[in-house]
Amino acid sequence: MLDRNVRLYPGYAALFSAYFWMPVFFLYFSARFTLEEVLRLEAIYYAAVVLLEVPSGYFSDVHGRKRTLLISAVSLAAAYALFIFGQGFAAFALAQAALAAGIAFNSGTDTSFHFDSLAALGREGEYEARESIAARNSFWAGGLAALLGGAAGALDMRLAYALSLLGALGLVGLVAAMTEPTVHQRKQALGANFLLQMRGCLGCLRSPFLLWLFLFSVLMVVLNHIPYEFYQPYLRFLAPNWELFQTSTPLVAGAHMAASMLVGSWFAARSTRWRRKAGLGIALLSAVVLQVLVIGAMGLLLHPLVAVFILLRSTPRDLMTAPLNAAVMPRIPQARRATYLSMQSLAGRLAFSGFLLFFSWAAGSGAPSDWPSVSLLLRIGSAAALLGLIGLAVTMKRALRDGV
């Protein structure tokens, strides 16, 4: 039965990553709300994740991986239905909260489910290689979904959310076919309350190795999301006089995102090889360097060559995911694993939520969604990225000395 989990997991990861809505969400929101309201909706999403991220990990450790993944899939389906049929800011805010629940209940539990299933079969040594393959498949699926979602959005942006709804319903069926991994260690969490569980997870950060990886993860959540938030308006500003772009912006954005995902999938499949060659610290810092360059280029120059360069915006996440998870997972007890990963993800999302609120303030009340406004925000983001890179580079050697 657990063999089936291992077989189904790459399909689950791929289908979960099929965000048909991603090429159109900023355009879809912008068509209905001001830039300030769009940024506020994004902040609502990240604030909801703040509330749900760690409790969802604790729920997973106590009540099971499968049940948690099922809640995730149902929440995604509810969110997409609200985006399709909802009217007004309040409905979209509720949809953002449901989307946050879907993401939060998956976060940490998916990879814990994968590791626990392999560990129960005595095959945990296969985890990093299998995780990199799952990441590659996820980016292939994400690329195809972006292309189809963009094409559907060119007709009606709600169609992209309709495809996402079908995908979420497929996730519900896939999770139902899975089996809960072994719970012999997870029973330790049943006698612990939430605060004790959190205390145990925070205690893991006494390790300089885990602390450095934690801070790296937080920084990269912020940096990976900045190009994601702004690449759609960047492409729109790039060619205001191109008739095709003006009439089919979702299609162009979807094609651009699909190309980015395909580039990323190539790097994801080779991330383990790069980590073995360069070492963990250099492999992870290379992801930071690349994202600093992407954000900086977007903020400084509006040019077609930059549009080509930002095809690499997904690559940093591809390079870091499998090596980071493989470094963290064996060092966290099973009874705390999903809670810890959720806490790590929460810290990053909380940091980015703060960035979005700061961006909203920097943009100003009623600010138009134009190039000068977006350029300013990207330049602020690139400056913060550079500072983070310097901090990680300075502390890397000492922090990783005992862990590698």
N, C-alpha and C positions, 0 to 999 in steps of 0.2 A: 504493500500500500504506500509506503514512504517512497519507493522507487517512482511511483506515479507523481509525487510532489516534485521530484527532481526533473522528471520529463515535462511536467506542465509549467514549471516556474519560468523558463524562458518565454513561453507563450504569454503568461500572465504579465511579465515585465514589459513585453512588446505591446500588448493591448493597453496596458495602463498608460504607456507613453504615447499612445495615439491621440494626441491633442489636436483634433481637427479644427478647434476654435482658435488655436494660438496665432495663426497668421492674421486674424481679423479682430481680435478682442479690443485692441486699442482703437481701431477704426470704428468698431461697433459701438464702443462706449462714447467715442468722440462725436459720433453722429447724433448722440442723444444728450450729452452733457458737456459742460465747459471743461477746460483743462484742469482747473482746480477741483471740480467734482470727480473727474476721471482719476486724478491722483488720490483723492479721498476714498474712492471706491477701492483702489489698490491698497491703501492703508488699512481699510476695513478688513480686507482679506488677510493681510499679515497680522493684524491685531487679533483676528479670530484664531489664527494659527497659534499665536502666543497663548491663548486660553486653552487650546485643545491639544497642542503638540505633546507636552509631557504627560498629561492625564491619559492620552491615547496610548503612549508607550507603557505606562503603568498598567492600563487595562489589558494590553497585550501580554505582559509578563504574568499577570494574575489570571486572566480569563481565557487566554489562548490566542495563537496567531490567526487561526482560520476565522474565528468570530470577529476579530478586529478587521481583517481584510474584507470581510463581508459588509461590515458597517461602512467601510471606505467606499466600496463599490456602490452601495445604495445611496450614500450621500452625494456621490458624483452624479448619479442619475437624477436626483432631485434638483441639484444645482443647474444642470443643463436644461431641465424642463422649465425652471424659473427664468433662465435667460431667454428661452424661446417665447414663452407666453407672458412673462412679467411685464408690467408697465410702471414707469416712474423710478425714482431714485431708491425708494424703500425696497421695492421688489428686487432690484439689482443688488442692493446691499445684502439682502437675505440670501440671494443666490451666491454672492461672494463668500458669505459665512458657510453655506453648505459646501461650496467648493473647497474652502479651507478644511472643513471636516474630512472630506474625501482625501485630500492630500495628507493631512495630519495623521489619520488612522492608518494610512499606508506607510508613512515615513518611519523607517527603522524596523517596522514589523516585516516588510517584504524581505529585506536582506537577512533579518534574523530567522525568518521562516526558512529561507534557503540554507543558511548555515546550520540551523538546528536539524533540518531534514538530512543533510549530508552527515552531520556528526552522529546522528542516530544510526546511520548506516555504516559508520566507521570510515567515512570518505571525506572528512573535513579537509584533508590535504588537497582536494580538488577544488576547494572553494574559490581561490583567487582566479584561477583560469576559467572556471565556469562563470564567475561573476563578470569577467571581462567579455566573455562571449554573450552573456545576457545583455550587457550594456551595449555591445555592438548591435544586437538584434533590436534593442529598444530604439536606437537611433535610426536604424533602417525603417522601423515602423513609424517613428515620429516624422521622418522625412516624407514617407508616402502619405501619411495623414495630413501633413502640412500642404502638400501639393493638392490633394483632393479637397481639403478644407478651403484652400485659397480659390480653387476653381468653383466650388459650390458657393463661396462667399461672393464671387463676382456676380452671381445671379441674385442671391439674397443671403446676407450674412447670417441670417438665422439658420440657413441650411447647414452651415458648419457646426452649429450647436446641435442640430438634429442628428448629424453623423456621430457626434460625440456621445449623444444620448444612447444611440444604438450600441456603441462601443462599451459604455458603462453597463448596459444590460447584459452584454456578452461577458463582462467581468464577473457579474453576479453568478452566472452559470458556471464559469470556470472555477471560481472559488468554491462553489458548492461541490465540485468534483474532487476537491483536495481533501487530505487527511491531516488532522492535527498532529504535529510532531510530538516526540516523546516529552512527557511533562515531569519526569522524575526530579529534575533540578528545579523546575518552575514551582513546585510545591513549596519551596522555601519562601517564595514571595507571598504565599497565601496568608501566612501568619504575620506579615509585616504591613504596617499601615503606610499610607502614601508618603508621609514625612520621613519615616525611617528608610523607605526605598530611595527617596531623593538624597537623604544623607549618605547612604551607601554609594550612590552614583557620584555625588560631589567628592566623596573620599577618593574616588579613582583619579581625580585630578591632582592628587598629591604627587603622582608620577610626572616628572618633567616631560617625559616622552608623550604621555597622553595629553598633558596640558598644551604642549606645542601643537599637536595634531588638532586639538579642540579649537585653539585660536586660529589655526590655518583654515579649518572648516568654516568657522564663523565669517572670516574675511571673504572666503570664496563664495559663500552664499550671497553676500552683498555684491561682489564683483560680477558674478555670473548673471545676476539679474539685471544689472544696469543696461547692458546692450540689448537684452531681451525686452526690456520695457520701451526702449527708444528706437529700435531699428526700423519699425514700421513708419513712424513719422519721418525718420531720416531719409528713407527711400522716397517718400512723398515729396519732401523738400528738394530732393536731388534733381528732379525733372518735372517742374511744374507745367512745362509746356508740351510734355509728351502726351499725346492724346490717348495712347494705349494705357499709359500708367494712370491717367486721370479716370478713365472709364473702367479699368480693370485692376485697381490698386490691390484688392485682396488676392487676385491671381498672381500678380507679380510678387507680392509679399510672401505668398505661399510657396512659389517656386524658389525664391531666395532662401526661405527657411528650409525647404526640402534639400537644397544643395548644401546648406550648412550642416544639416543632420547627416547627410551622406559623407561629407568630409569628416565629421566627428566620429562616425561609425568606424572609419578606417583607423583612426587614432585609438579608439576604444579597444579594438581587437589587439592592438600592439602595446597597450599601456603596461601590461605585466612585463613584457620584454624590455621596455624602456626603463622600468623601475629596477629590473635586475642589472641592467647595463650601467645606469647612472647613479644608482643608490636612491633610497626613498626620499631623502631631503631634497636633492637636486631635482628629482622627478616632479615632486610637488611644487617646488619653487618655479620650475619652468612653466607650470600652469598659471601661476600668478603673473609672471613676466608677460606671457602672451596676452592675458586679459588686460593688463595695464596698457599694452600697446594698442589693443583694439579700442578700448574706451577713449584713450588719448587721441587716436586718429579720428574717431567719430566727433569728438568735441572740437577739434582744431580745424578740420577741413571738410568742406562739403564738395566731394569729388567722386566721379564714377570709380576711380581706383580704390577709394576707401570702401565703396559698396562691395567690391570684390574681396578686399582684405577682411571685412567683417563676416565673410563666410566662415572664418575661423572662430567666431564667437562661442560656438558650442564645444570647441576642441579642448579648452581648459578643463571643463567638467569631465570630458571623456578621458583625459589623461590622468585625472586624480581619483576617480570613483573607485575602481577596483583596488588599486594600491592602498588607498586610505582605509577602505573597509577591511581589507586583509590585515592591515596593521592594527586596527582597533579591535576587531571582533574576538580574537582569541584571548585578549587581555581583559575582557569584561565578563564576569560570571553570567551564565545563561539566565539566572533569575532576575538580572538587572539589565540585560542586554538591550531590549527594546526601549526601556525607560531611558537608559544612557544615550542611545542614538537619538531618541526624541528630544532629550535635553540639549544635545549638541545641535540638532536641527533648529530647535526653538531659539537658541541664542543667535543663530544666524538670521533667522526670519525676523526676530525682534530687532536686530540691528538694522535690517533693511527696511522694516516698517518705520523706524526712526528716520532713516534716510529719506523715505518717501514723504514723511511729514515735513522734513526740512526742505525737500525739493518743492513741496507745495507752498511753503512759506517763501522760499527764494523766488519762485515763479511769480508770486504776488496775486492778489485777489483779482479775478477776471482777466488774467494774463492770456493772450492768444496762444494757440498751439503753433508757434512759428519757429523759424530757424534760430533767431537770436536767443529765444527763451530756452529751447532745447540744448543749444550749444553751451550756454552758461551752465546748465545742470550737468552736462557731460564733462565739462572741464572741472567742475567741483568734484565729480566722481573720480576722475583720473588722478587728481591731486591726493585724494584720500587713498586710492589704490596704491599709489607710489609710496606713501608713508607706511602703509601696511606691509608692503613688500620689503622695505628697509628693515622694519622691526623683526619680521620673520627671518630674514637673512642673517641679521646680527645674532639672533638667539639660537639659530638652527643647530650648530655644531655641539654646543653644550647640552641642549635639550635632547637631542637624538642619540647622544653617546651611549646611554644605557639601554636604549630600546632596539637598536639595529644590530 
